[in-house]
Amino acid sequence: MATKAAVQRKSSGSSKLKAAAQKVKDYKQALQEAYDLGYGDGYAAATDIPKVVGAKMAAKTGYSRGLRDNGRVKKYQTKAAQSKSRTAKR
């Protein structure tokens, strides 16, 4: 006979497994959306990139630096907004 505690442990493990599986599914979906965005941008820009040696690599570098700088700007804007709200409370 299964005890009440054993049944509860089994069900909680099952729910944890389902939650983890859902997180993996959401993660894979987010990666696919990011890939689709990048692919679409690259496909659209392919006709605009000059046909010279190193142009594609320069485009990849510019894209990655744009992503990096966007993150930096958001970080500083968040810090500035928090600082502004702290000084307003005083």
N, C-alpha and C positions, 0 to 999 in steps of 0.2 A: 504494500500500500504506500502510496505517495503521501508524504506529509504536506500540510498546508504551506509550510515554509519552502519546501522543495518546489511546489507548484508555482509559488510566487517568484522564486529565483528563476525558474525556467521562463516564465512569461516576461520578466523584466529583461532577461538576456535576449529574448526574441525581439522585444521592442527596441533595444539598443542596436541590434543588428539591422532592423528595418530602418532606423534613423540613420545609421552609418551608410547604408545602401542609398538612401535618399540624398545624403550629402555628396556621395560619389557621383550620383546621377546629375545633381545640380552643378557640380564642379565640371564634369565633362561637357555639359550643355554650355556653360560659360566659356570654356575653352573653344568650343566650336563656334560660338558667336564671335569671339575675338578673332579667330582664324578667318571667318567669313568677312569681317570688317577689313582686316589687313589685306586679304586677297582682293576684295573689291577696290580698295584704294590703289593697290599695286596694278591691277588690271587697267584701271582708268588712267593712271599716270604713265603707263607704258608708252603711249603715243606721244606724251609730252617730254619724256626724257630724251635728251640729245643722243644721237648715235655716235658717241665717241668712246674711246677706251676709258674705263673706270667710271663711267656715268652711272651705271647700275649700282656699283658699290657705294658711290657718293650718295645716291638716293636712299639706299638702305641705312647708311650712317646718319643721314639727315632725319630719317623717320625715327630711328631709335633715340637720337638726341632730342627730338621734339617730344617724344613720350617722356623722357627723363626730365626735361625742363618743365613740362606740364605738371609733373608730380612735385617738383620743387616749388613751383609757384603756388600750387594748392596748399602745400605745407606751410609756406610763409604767410599766405593769406589767412589760413586757419589760426596760426599763432597771433597774427595781428588782430584778428577779430576777437580772440580770447583776451588779449591784452587790453583791447578797447573796452570790452565788457567788464573786465576787472576794475579798470580805472573809473568807469561810470558808476559802479557800485559803491565806490568810496565816498 
